Amino acid sequence: MSKELLTALGLSTQPAAIHVGARAIAGSGPELSVRSPIDGRELARFQSASPAQIELAIAEAGRAFTRLRELPAPRRGELVRRFGERLRAHKRELAALVSAEVGKITQEALGEVQEMIDICEFATGLSRQLYGLTIASERPQHRLAEQWHPLGPVGVISAFNFPVAVWAWNASLALVCGDPVVWKPSEKAPLSALACHALLCATLAEMPDVPEGVATLIIGDGRGAGQQLAASPLLPLISATGSVAMGRSVAQTVAARLGRSLLELGGNNGAIVTASADLELALRSIVFAAVGTCGQRCTSLRRLIVQRTHYETLRDRLLSIYDRLPIGDPRSEGTLVGPLIDEAAYQRMQLALAAARTQGGTVWGGERATRNVPSGGIYVHPAIVEIAPNAAIVQEETFAPVLYMMRYDSFDEALALHNGVPQGLASAIFTSDVREAERFCSASGSDCGIVNVNIGTSGAEIGGAFGGEKLTGGGRVAGSDSWKAYMRRATNTVNYSNALPLAQGIRFDV
């Protein structure tokens, strides 16, 4: 990675593990080596934050909160607006860093930065709409109303696969709601986080009325640092993105102190292809959802449930497309499938494929890609697995490009297969039958948080609330009314009479 790229994003070539606004503090914890999945080369090496340093950073966010909550919400929105403009100016440099650090193809990296810009625009408008309700009181000359107030510092734990966008979903809303943010990025992608923090700090420098402690970044040792955030009573809300196991651990720690958590966890996402489906549309959607980001999206397509009349045609066409997928350096023009994040991800993929074979599945692909790829990276051919729907492996999410295919006969059977997994993030149906489409969106249809018709499972817009059900965690971030998670609600009763009537007609004369 060129020093010019780092300099353009305001990054030092010697990263520090703790950042409170523009103040950088060298870590005193275990040493961290950051390597690019493209070719395995080391991008940076530095010491991570120690537990004592993390506590100090959290305390700084708490102090910043007492000032930020008094700043008018539209002024907080101005901070986010200016940050969005700075992201727009540095879109290509930040996308290049995302590609280098997590292996996304250029178009997907650019799309991730655009997602940050979009959520900043959304949050800026929201800063003038943090409204409550006025409610009819049963008592004469009384006003009953709701107000929403800043909640407090928010801990954000993000994953490697969306190293900057998920933080932006949380941070843009939290900031306009009056909450400082303490960010612990994935230790696999700290440089992208450092770049975002530097851009935000440059924005803060233009607004001296905003305390710089509203933006805090800690680069810790993974699970230990995340658990420390989860356990802190100074962080009333923890927003965590990652595996189900991680989310369960975080949720238990936060619940033990009666805190709040927003969990965006695993997605074993399914799509149904019905007899009336437009197969050309379905094919394009399926391939992007299944192999985009090398299958390392929480919304990646894992299970394809196909009406028997189309099954063989669709399978054969998918195999033909998979055979000619451009796999290679994600920075190269025309590449559609970049690398897995690391060797451990490859090993988990191979274990899943071995289990599928043992359970009666037929596997196409899944082996390492070795031609026209950079040495040192973990490149694979995406896999298609023909398997019975009751195979145990189908119940699990493998964070890799593995697509399980299965047949169905009746629509009720397809719905049962679709919903018959413990995860519930994203879902899709391909159909030209309005009754099937509406049934899939209904209470008796998909049990997921994201329900799509004639588009794939990947590619959610920021205007809608993002999140899922069941083991996916139940949290919602980004659009709609997700802002309410970052605030506390107060119900106000104002008596502007000279009497004192009690609710429910209670008499208490003294």
C-alpha positions in Angstrom: 0.0 0.0 0.0 1.4 3.3 -1.0 2.3 5.9 1.6 0.6 8.5 -0.6 -2.7 6.7 0.0 -2.3 6.7 3.7 -1.3 10.4 3.7 -4.3 11.3 1.6 -6.6 9.8 4.2 -4.8 11.5 7.1 -3.2 8.3 8.4 0.2 7.9 10.0 2.5 5.1 8.7 2.9 4.2 12.4 -0.6 3.6 13.7 -1.7 4.0 17.3 -4.2 1.8 19.0 -6.2 4.5 20.9 -7.6 7.6 19.5 -9.7 10.1 21.4 -10.6 12.6 18.8 -7.3 13.8 17.2 -5.3 12.6 20.2 -3.4 9.4 19.4 -2.0 7.1 22.1 0.3 4.2 21.4 -1.0 0.8 22.6 0.6 -1.2 25.4 -1.3 -4.4 24.7 -0.3 -7.4 22.5 1.3 -6.8 19.2 -1.0 -6.8 16.1 0.0 -7.7 12.6 -2.4 -6.5 9.8 -2.1 -8.5 6.6 -3.8 -8.0 3.2 -5.9 -11.0 2.0 -4.9 -10.1 -1.5 -1.4 -11.4 -1.3 -0.7 -11.9 2.4 1.7 -9.1 2.8 1.9 -7.2 6.0 0.3 -3.7 5.9 1.0 -2.6 9.5 2.4 -3.9 12.8 1.7 -2.1 16.1 0.7 -2.8 19.7 -3.0 -3.1 20.5 -4.8 -1.3 23.3 -4.5 -2.6 26.9 -7.6 -3.0 29.2 -6.5 0.1 31.2 -6.2 2.2 28.1 -9.7 1.0 26.9 -11.2 2.1 30.2 -9.6 5.6 29.9 -11.0 5.9 26.3 -14.5 5.0 27.5 -14.3 7.5 30.3 -13.4 10.2 27.8 -16.5 9.4 25.8 -18.5 9.8 28.9 -17.1 13.3 29.6 -17.9 14.3 26.0 -21.5 13.2 26.4 -22.3 15.8 29.0 -21.4 18.5 26.4 -22.8 16.8 23.2 -26.2 16.2 24.7 -26.6 20.0 25.1 -25.7 20.8 21.5 -28.8 21.3 19.4 -29.6 18.3 17.2 -29.4 20.2 13.9 -25.9 21.3 14.9 -25.0 17.7 15.5 -26.5 17.0 12.1 -24.2 19.6 10.6 -21.2 17.6 11.9 -22.5 14.5 10.2 -23.3 16.4 7.0 -19.7 17.8 6.8 -18.3 14.3 7.5 -20.4 13.0 4.6 -18.9 15.6 2.3 -15.4 14.7 3.4 -16.2 11.0 2.6 -17.4 12.1 -0.8 -14.1 13.9 -1.4 -12.0 10.9 -0.4 -14.3 8.1 -1.7 -11.8 6.5 -4.0 -8.9 6.6 -1.6 -11.0 5.1 1.2 -12.4 2.4 -1.2 -8.8 1.5 -2.2 -7.9 1.0 1.4 -10.9 -1.2 2.0 -10.0 -3.3 -1.0 -6.4 -3.7 0.2 -7.4 -4.6 3.7 -10.3 -6.9 3.3 -10.1 -8.0 -0.4 -13.3 -6.4 -1.7 -13.4 -5.8 -5.5 -13.2 -2.1 -6.4 -16.9 -1.7 -7.2 -18.0 -3.3 -3.9 -15.5 -1.1 -2.0 -16.8 2.0 -3.7 -20.3 0.9 -2.9 -19.5 0.5 0.8 -18.1 4.1 1.0 -21.2 5.3 -0.9 -23.3 3.6 1.7 -21.5 5.7 4.4 -22.3 8.9 2.4 -25.9 7.9 2.0 -26.4 7.3 5.8 -24.8 10.6 6.5 -27.3 12.3 4.3 -30.1 10.3 6.0 -28.9 11.2 9.5 -28.5 14.9 8.6 -32.2 15.1 7.7 -33.1 13.1 10.7 -31.4 15.6 13.0 -34.4 17.9 12.5 -37.0 15.1 13.0 -36.2 13.6 16.4 -39.8 14.0 17.3 -42.1 12.5 20.0 -45.8 12.3 20.3 -48.5 14.5 21.9 -51.1 12.2 23.5 -54.6 13.0 24.5 -54.8 13.1 28.3 -57.8 11.7 30.2 -57.4 14.6 32.7 -58.7 18.1 31.9 -56.1 20.9 31.3 -53.2 18.3 31.2 -50.8 17.8 28.4 -49.3 14.3 27.9 -46.3 14.0 25.6 -43.2 12.0 24.7 -39.7 13.4 24.4 -36.6 11.7 23.1 -33.3 12.5 24.8 -29.7 11.4 24.1 -28.9 8.1 25.6 -25.1 8.2 26.3 -21.9 6.8 24.8 -22.5 4.0 22.3 -20.1 1.1 21.9 -19.8 -0.1 18.3 -18.1 -3.5 17.6 -17.8 -4.1 13.8 -16.7 -7.0 11.7 -14.1 -7.3 8.9 -16.5 -7.8 6.0 -18.0 -4.3 6.1 -15.1 -2.5 7.9 -16.5 1.0 7.5 -20.2 1.0 6.5 -21.5 -0.7 9.6 -19.8 1.8 11.9 -21.2 4.6 9.8 -24.8 3.2 10.2 -24.3 3.4 13.9 -22.1 6.5 14.3 -24.1 8.8 12.0 -27.3 8.1 13.9 -25.7 8.1 17.3 -24.0 11.4 16.8 -27.2 13.2 15.6 -29.0 11.6 18.6 -26.4 13.2 20.9 -24.3 10.1 21.7 -20.5 9.8 21.5 -19.2 6.7 19.8 -16.6 4.2 21.1 -15.6 2.1 18.1 -13.8 -1.2 18.3 -13.2 -2.4 14.7 -12.2 -5.9 13.7 -8.5 -6.5 14.3 -8.4 -7.7 10.7 -9.4 -4.2 9.4 -8.1 -1.5 11.7 -6.5 0.7 9.0 -9.9 1.4 7.3 -11.2 2.3 10.7 -8.3 4.6 11.4 -8.9 6.3 8.0 -12.6 6.9 8.9 -11.6 8.2 12.3 -9.0 10.6 10.8 -11.6 12.0 8.3 -14.1 12.5 11.2 -11.5 14.2 13.3 -10.7 16.6 10.4 -14.4 17.5 10.4 -14.4 18.0 14.2 -11.5 20.4 13.8 -13.8 22.7 11.9 -16.4 22.7 14.7 -14.8 23.7 18.0 -18.2 23.6 19.8 -18.3 19.8 19.4 -16.1 18.0 21.9 -13.6 15.8 20.1 -14.2 12.9 22.6 -17.4 12.2 20.7 -15.2 10.1 18.4 -13.2 7.4 20.1 -11.4 4.5 18.5 -9.8 1.5 20.2 -7.9 -1.3 18.4 -8.0 -4.2 20.8 -7.3 -7.9 20.8 -10.6 -9.1 19.5 -12.8 -10.9 22.0 -11.3 -9.4 25.1 -11.7 -5.8 24.0 -15.2 -6.4 22.8 -16.2 -8.0 26.1 -14.7 -5.1 28.0 -16.9 -2.7 26.0 -19.9 -5.0 26.6 -19.3 -5.0 30.4 -18.8 -1.2 30.8 -21.7 0.5 32.6 -20.6 3.7 31.0 -21.8 2.4 27.6 -25.6 2.1 27.9 -25.9 0.7 24.3 -23.6 -1.8 22.6 -24.1 -2.4 18.8 -22.3 -5.5 17.7 -22.0 -7.1 14.3 -20.5 -10.5 13.8 -21.1 -14.2 14.4 -23.9 -15.7 16.4 -21.4 -17.0 19.0 -20.0 -13.5 19.4 -23.4 -11.9 19.7 -24.6 -14.4 22.3 -21.5 -13.7 24.4 -21.9 -9.9 24.1 -25.7 -10.0 24.8 -25.2 -12.0 27.9 -22.6 -9.6 29.2 -24.7 -6.5 28.4 -27.9 -8.1 29.8 -26.1 -8.9 33.1 -25.8 -5.1 33.7 -29.3 -4.4 32.3 -27.8 -2.5 29.3 -29.1 -2.4 25.8 -27.7 -4.3 22.8 -28.2 -4.0 19.0 -27.1 -7.3 17.5 -26.5 -7.9 13.8 -25.4 -11.6 13.6 -25.4 -14.6 11.3 -27.6 -15.0 8.2 -28.2 -18.4 6.6 -30.2 -16.6 3.9 -32.5 -18.4 1.5 -34.2 -17.7 -1.9 -37.1 -19.4 -3.5 -37.4 -19.7 -7.3 -40.9 -20.5 -8.2 -42.4 -22.0 -11.4 -43.4 -18.5 -12.7 -40.0 -16.9 -12.0 -38.1 -14.9 -14.6 -35.0 -17.1 -14.8 -32.8 -14.5 -16.4 -33.5 -12.0 -13.6 -33.2 -14.8 -11.0 -29.8 -15.9 -12.3 -28.2 -12.5 -12.1 -29.5 -11.9 -8.6 -28.5 -15.3 -7.4 -24.9 -15.1 -8.6 -24.3 -11.7 -7.1 -25.8 -12.7 -3.8 -24.0 -16.0 -3.6 -20.4 -15.0 -4.7 -20.2 -11.2 -4.1 -17.6 -10.4 -1.5 -16.5 -14.0 -1.9 -19.6 -15.0 0.0 -18.5 -13.0 3.1 -21.6 -10.8 3.5 -24.1 -11.4 6.3 -26.7 -11.2 3.5 -25.0 -13.6 1.2 -27.2 -16.2 -0.4 -26.6 -19.7 1.2 -29.7 -21.7 0.3 -31.5 -21.9 -3.0 -34.9 -23.5 -3.0 -36.1 -24.2 -6.6 -39.4 -25.5 -8.0 -38.8 -28.9 -9.4 -39.7 -27.9 -13.0 -36.9 -25.4 -13.1 -34.3 -27.1 -10.9 -32.0 -28.8 -13.5 -32.1 -25.9 -15.9 -31.2 -23.4 -13.2 -28.5 -25.7 -11.7 -26.8 -26.2 -15.1 -26.9 -22.6 -16.0 -25.4 -21.6 -12.6 -22.7 -24.2 -13.0 -21.9 -22.7 -16.4 -21.7 -19.2 -15.0 -19.6 -20.4 -12.0 -17.1 -22.0 -14.4 -16.2 -18.7 -16.0 -16.4 -16.3 -13.0 -13.4 -13.9 -13.0 -11.5 -14.7 -9.8 -8.4 -12.8 -8.9 -6.9 -9.5 -7.6 -9.9 -7.5 -6.4 -8.2 -4.3 -7.6 -8.1 -5.5 -11.2 -10.6 -4.4 -13.8 -13.2 -7.2 -14.4 -12.6 -9.2 -11.3 -15.9 -10.3 -9.7 -14.6 -12.6 -6.9 -11.7 -11.6 -4.7 -10.1 -13.6 -1.9 -11.3 -15.0 1.4 -10.2 -13.0 4.4 -7.7 -15.6 5.6 -6.6 -19.3 5.8 -9.0 -20.0 8.7 -11.9 -19.0 6.5 -10.7 -21.4 3.8 -10.5 -24.2 6.3 -14.0 -23.6 7.6 -15.2 -23.7 4.0 -13.5 -27.0 3.4 -14.9 -28.5 6.6 -18.4 -27.5 5.5 -18.0 -29.1 2.1 -16.6 -32.3 3.6 -19.6 -32.4 5.9 -21.9 -31.9 2.9 -20.4 -34.8 1.0 -20.7 -37.0 4.1 -24.3 -36.0 4.4 -25.1 -37.1 0.8 -24.4 -33.8 -1.1 -22.8 -33.4 -4.5 -20.3 -30.6 -4.6 -19.1 -28.6 -7.6 -16.2 -26.2 -7.0 -14.9 -25.2 -3.7 -11.2 -25.8 -4.4 -8.4 -23.3 -4.3 -8.1 -21.0 -7.3 -4.4 -20.9 -8.4 -4.4 -19.4 -11.9 -4.1 -15.7 -12.5 -4.3 -14.8 -8.8 -1.8 -13.1 -6.6 0.4 -15.5 -4.6 -0.1 -15.4 -0.9 -3.8 -14.8 -1.0 -6.6 -17.3 -0.3 -8.6 -17.6 -3.5 -11.3 -20.2 -4.1 -13.8 -21.3 -6.7 -17.3 -20.7 -5.4 -19.1 -23.9 -4.6 -22.6 -25.2 -5.5 -23.8 -28.1 -3.4 -26.8 -30.2 -4.4 -28.2 -31.6 -1.2 -31.2 -32.8 0.7 -32.9 -30.1 2.6 -32.8 -32.1 5.9 -29.0 -32.3 5.8 -27.5 -31.0 9.0 -25.0 -28.7 7.3 -27.8 -26.7 5.7 -28.7 -25.5 9.2 -25.3 -23.8 9.6 -23.9 -20.6 8.1 -20.5 -21.0 6.4 -19.0 -17.6 5.8 -17.7 -18.4 2.3 -19.1 -18.8 -1.2 -21.1 -22.1 -0.6 -24.6 -22.3 -2.2 -26.8 -25.2 -1.2 -29.4 -26.2 -3.8 -32.6 -28.1 -3.1 -35.9 -28.9 -4.8 -39.5 -28.3 -3.8 -42.9 -29.2 -5.1 -45.6 -27.2 -3.3 -45.3 -23.5 -2.3 -46.1 -24.4 1.3 -43.2 -26.9 1.2 -40.9 -24.1 -0.1 -41.9 -21.8 2.7 -41.3 -24.5 5.3 -37.8 -25.2 3.9 -37.0 -21.5 3.8 -38.0 -20.8 7.4 -36.7 -24.1 8.7 -33.3 -22.7 9.9 -32.4 -21.0 13.1 -31.2 -17.7 11.4 -33.5 -15.1 10.0 -31.7 -12.2 8.3 -32.4 -11.8 4.6 -34.7 -13.7 2.2 -35.9 -13.5 -1.4 -38.5 -15.0 -3.8 -38.4 -14.9 -7.6 -42.0 -15.1 -8.9 -44.4 -13.5 -11.4 -47.4 -14.7 -9.3 -48.7 -11.8 -7.1 -50.2 -14.2 -4.7 -46.9 -16.0 -4.1 -45.2 -12.6 -3.7 -47.7 -11.3 -1.2 -47.8 -14.6 0.8 -44.0 -14.5 1.1 -44.2 -10.9 2.5 -47.1 -11.8 4.8 -47.1 -13.0 8.4 -47.3 -16.6 7.2 -44.4 -16.1 4.8 -40.7 -15.4 5.3 -39.7 -15.1 9.0 -36.7 -12.9 8.2 -36.1 -9.2 8.9 -35.4 -8.5 5.2 -38.0 -9.9 2.7 -37.3 -9.3 -1.0 -39.3 -10.0 -4.1 -37.5 -10.4 -7.5 -34.2 -9.2 -6.1 -31.5 -11.1 -4.3 -30.8 -11.2 -0.6 -27.8 -8.8 -0.8 -27.8 -5.0 -1.3 -30.1 -3.4 1.3 -30.8 0.3 1.1 -30.0 2.5 4.1 -33.6 4.0 4.1 -35.0 0.8 5.6 -34.2 -0.7 8.9 -31.6 -3.4 8.6 -31.6 -6.5 10.8 -33.1 -9.9 11.3 -34.9 -12.3 13.6 -34.1 -15.5 15.5 -30.4 -16.1 15.9 -29.6 -13.1 13.8 -30.2 -11.1 16.9 -33.3 -9.0 16.4 -31.5 -5.6 16.2 -32.2 -2.9 13.6 -29.8 -0.3 12.3 -29.7 2.3 9.5 -33.1 3.7 8.3 -36.7 3.9 9.3 -37.1 4.5 13.1 -33.8 2.8 14.0 -32.7 6.1 15.6 -34.9 5.4 18.6 -32.4 2.7 19.8 -29.9 5.5 20.4 -32.1 7.6 22.6 -34.1 7.4 25.8 -37.8 8.2 25.9 -39.4 10.4 28.6 -43.2 10.6 29.0 -44.1 14.0 30.3 -47.4 15.1 32.0 -47.9 18.9 32.4 -50.8 20.1 34.6 -51.7 23.7 33.6 -54.8 23.8 35.8 -55.4 24.7 39.4 -56.8 21.3 40.2 -55.2 18.0 40.8 -57.2 15.3 39.2 -55.6 11.8 39.4 -55.5 9.3 36.6 -58.0 6.5 36.5 -60.4 8.7 38.5 -58.7 7.9 41.8 -59.8 10.1 44.7 -57.2 10.7 47.4 -58.4 13.7 49.5 -56.2 14.9 52.4 
